[in-house]
Amino acid sequence: MDRNLALNLARVTEAAALSSGKFLGKGDKNAADAAAVDAMRRMFDTVEIDGEVVIGEGEIDEAPMLYIGEHIGKEGEEFDKVDIAVDPLDGTTSIANGTNNAIAVVAIAPKGCLLNAPDVYMDKIACGPKAKGCINLDDSPTENIKRVAKALDKNIDDITVAILDRPRHEKMIQEIISIGARIKRISDGDIVTAIETCFEDSGVDLVMGIGGAPEGVIAATALKCLGGDFQGRLNPTDEAQMQRCKNFHSDLEKIYHIDDLVKGEDAIFSATGVSKGEILDGVKYIGNNKATTQTLVLRLPSATVRFIDSTHRLDMKPEYAK
């Protein structure tokens, strides 16, 4: 893929962040998500790719824009044919409540390289580069934590495990507490938390628990660019989710390793902070119709990591925020 696509993807996530950031703390997560989707869709129209959405805002009957199977960009041999994974606003509850770690995010890879995952739950585990190869979804939290602690040359009571704060995780949380590891409970947005495992100063060593499968594919793309590790298994919880898995011919027994979720060595990931987080600053509206954003852009095969700080004149870019 053309490496210049990385900057264009940054523009896409910036647009979504600038639009949805206006809803910080207003209690309306649906309006924030709709604003992010609309802005991202408009900016995608300017990107010279021949793409198909494989992770999106639902199927064609469920979402008017950025639906699974939608064609994005332009047709022609001169354009890269790519799979597209999008989450215009990961952390809708965070935006509604005015809390941390909401992001706008896009990942792309050559056509056929991103897993077309159904919108169901997924049992996940993720870690950073130093612990790569030390995680196994079939093993207990205790066994995984012990191996990660050894790889990181840490005591178990220095290990921090991030988990979505949900009732379904109470048994896991109690096991982690019993062996002395630390726990970071997160309210929303497990993509950025998985990425934190690859940054030592984030304080997160391991991510465990059940979250969305689409978010798992997106997180795995970032982790692959950063040299981290990820495993997931689809975990449908009701008849509707089971039917989605059947529609996608999904293997419910399979542990999807990072190379199953993101094939090959060519991928681009972009995430822009919407609300402030441990890795990315949130959107700031600074007066005079200006706003600032911070974006993380990752690319394989170069393994380049870029943080892009931008100042936007919103009156000069009406397509960014309406």
Secondary structure in CASP SS format (residue, H / E / C, confidence):
PFRMAT SS
TARGET T0000
AUTHOR 0000-0000-0000
METHOD secondary structure of the structure
MODEL  1
M C 1.00
D C 1.00
R C 1.00
N C 1.00
L H 1.00
A H 1.00
L H 1.00
N H 1.00
L H 1.00
A H 1.00
R H 1.00
V H 1.00
T H 1.00
E H 1.00
A H 1.00
A H 1.00
A H 1.00
L H 1.00
S H 1.00
S H 1.00
G H 1.00
K H 1.00
F H 1.00
L C 1.00
G C 1.00
K C 1.00
G C 1.00
D C 1.00
K H 1.00
N H 1.00
A H 1.00
A H 1.00
D H 1.00
A H 1.00
A H 1.00
A H 1.00
V H 1.00
D H 1.00
A H 1.00
M H 1.00
R H 1.00
R H 1.00
M H 1.00
F H 1.00
D C 1.00
T C 1.00
V C 1.00
E C 1.00
I E 1.00
D E 1.00
G E 1.00
E E 1.00
V E 1.00
V E 1.00
I E 1.00
G C 1.00
E C 1.00
G C 1.00
E C 1.00
I C 1.00
D C 1.00
E C 1.00
A C 1.00
P C 1.00
M C 1.00
L C 1.00
Y C 1.00
I C 1.00
G C 1.00
E C 1.00
H E 1.00
I E 1.00
G E 1.00
K C 1.00
E C 1.00
G C 1.00
E C 1.00
E C 1.00
F C 1.00
D E 1.00
K E 1.00
V E 1.00
D E 1.00
I E 1.00
A E 1.00
V E 1.00
D E 1.00
P E 1.00
L E 1.00
D E 1.00
G C 1.00
T H 1.00
T H 1.00
S H 1.00
I H 1.00
A H 1.00
N H 1.00
G C 1.00
T C 1.00
N C 1.00
N C 1.00
A C 1.00
I E 1.00
A E 1.00
V E 1.00
V E 1.00
A E 1.00
I E 1.00
A E 1.00
P E 1.00
K C 1.00
G C 1.00
C C 1.00
L E 1.00
L C 1.00
N C 1.00
A C 1.00
P C 1.00
D C 1.00
V C 1.00
Y E 1.00
M E 1.00
D E 1.00
K E 1.00
I E 1.00
A E 1.00
C E 1.00
G C 1.00
P H 1.00
K H 1.00
A H 1.00
K C 1.00
G C 1.00
C C 1.00
I C 1.00
N C 1.00
L C 1.00
D C 1.00
D C 1.00
S C 1.00
P H 1.00
T H 1.00
E H 1.00
N H 1.00
I H 1.00
K H 1.00
R H 1.00
V H 1.00
A H 1.00
K H 1.00
A H 1.00
L H 1.00
D C 1.00
K C 1.00
N C 1.00
I H 1.00
D H 1.00
D H 1.00
I C 1.00
T E 1.00
V E 1.00
A E 1.00
I E 1.00
L E 1.00
D C 1.00
R C 1.00
P H 1.00
R H 1.00
H H 1.00
E H 1.00
K H 1.00
M H 1.00
I H 1.00
Q H 1.00
E H 1.00
I H 1.00
I H 1.00
S H 1.00
I H 1.00
G C 1.00
A C 1.00
R E 1.00
I E 1.00
K E 1.00
R E 1.00
I E 1.00
S C 1.00
D C 1.00
G C 1.00
D H 1.00
I H 1.00
V H 1.00
T H 1.00
A H 1.00
I H 1.00
E H 1.00
T C 1.00
C C 1.00
F C 1.00
E H 1.00
D H 1.00
S H 1.00
G C 1.00
V C 1.00
D C 1.00
L E 1.00
V E 1.00
M E 1.00
G E 1.00
I E 1.00
G E 1.00
G E 1.00
A H 1.00
P H 1.00
E H 1.00
G H 1.00
V H 1.00
I H 1.00
A H 1.00
A H 1.00
T H 1.00
A H 1.00
L H 1.00
K H 1.00
C H 1.00
L H 1.00
G C 1.00
G C 1.00
D E 1.00
F E 1.00
Q E 1.00
G E 1.00
R E 1.00
L E 1.00
N C 1.00
P C 1.00
T C 1.00
D C 1.00
E H 1.00
A H 1.00
Q H 1.00
M H 1.00
Q H 1.00
R H 1.00
C H 1.00
K H 1.00
N H 1.00
F C 1.00
H C 1.00
S C 1.00
D C 1.00
L C 1.00
E C 1.00
K C 1.00
I C 1.00
Y E 1.00
H E 1.00
I H 1.00
D H 1.00
D H 1.00
L H 1.00
V E 1.00
K C 1.00
G C 1.00
E C 1.00
D C 1.00
A E 1.00
I E 1.00
F E 1.00
S E 1.00
A E 1.00
T E 1.00
G E 1.00
V C 1.00
S C 1.00
K C 1.00
G C 1.00
E C 1.00
I C 1.00
L C 1.00
D C 1.00
G C 1.00
V C 1.00
K E 1.00
Y E 1.00
I E 1.00
G E 1.00
N C 1.00
N C 1.00
K E 1.00
A E 1.00
T E 1.00
T E 1.00
Q E 1.00
T E 1.00
L E 1.00
V E 1.00
L E 1.00
R E 1.00
L E 1.00
P C 1.00
S C 1.00
A C 1.00
T E 1.00
V E 1.00
R E 1.00
F E 1.00
I E 1.00
D E 1.00
S E 1.00
T E 1.00
H E 1.00
R E 1.00
L H 1.00
D H 1.00
M H 1.00
K C 1.00
P C 1.00
E C 1.00
Y C 1.00
A C 1.00
K C 1.00
END
